[in-house]
Structures are given as structure tokens and as C-alpha cells.
Amino acid sequence: CCPRRSRPWLASASSLCRREATTASPSQPAAGGAAWSWGYGACGRLGHGDEQSQLLPKKIEALAGQRVVAVSAGEYHSLAITADGAVFTWGEGERGCLGHGEDLSNQLLPKKVEALAGQRVVAVSA
């Protein structure tokens, strides 16, 4: 976890094949604020509750009810910011990359970063 091989991006079609996992959200939050992911699913990096790879974009159902305004997909983990400034992370938890303190386990579903509760986060980068 944690290496940075390429710059994070938001729904850029030209970057689809440059990373193993891709996460996207609409550029218009009014479009519902859903988050989608596809690609290689090992370690839960897609956020669908399993380690299955996805050949097509699939809505991240665990974030239903949250209005996602920004996402960042890393090689091994992803992050999302919701309209209220909360941060959710999922994927490989090794070396603390997900921000869940002593819990270094892989997260197959998005999990709220409680250490940031009360903070309004406006940007993240995997």
C-alpha cells in the first residue's frame, strides 16, 4: 500500500488502463453523488465487499445514502469524501494507509475514518 505510481484522477476516461483499480464519482454532485469502481479487486480495493475483479463500472452500494463529492483511487486502496466532509477508505490496510489506527486489516467495504470526525475534509489523495 502507499506507493504513488501515478497521479490520482476523477473519472478521466483517458486514464482507465493505467492503474489496476479505478474509482469514479460524477463530476456533478447533483447527479446523486454515487461512487463507482472497476478493475482488479484484490484486497477489497473496489469496495464491493469482496475481492472480485470487475470488468465494467459497478456502483459501490456501501456508500448508498452518502453523497460522494470526491474520490481518489490508489494502486491498493481508495478514498471518498462525502458532502458533509467525512472520509471513507477501503482496500489494503497494511502500514496504516486507510487511517483506521491500529486496525491494519484490509477493508472490503468503505469504512469511515473516525479519526477525522468533526473535521471537514475537502480533498484526498491515494
PyMOL commands that set and color helices and strands:
alter all, ss='L'
color gray80, all
select helices_A, chain A and resi 13-15+29-31+42-44+61-63+94-96+114-116
alter helices_A, ss='H'
color red, helices_A
select strands_A, chain A and resi 21-24+36-39+54-59+68-73+77-82+87-91+107-112
alter strands_A, ss='S'
color yellow, strands_A
deselect
rebuild
show_as cartoon
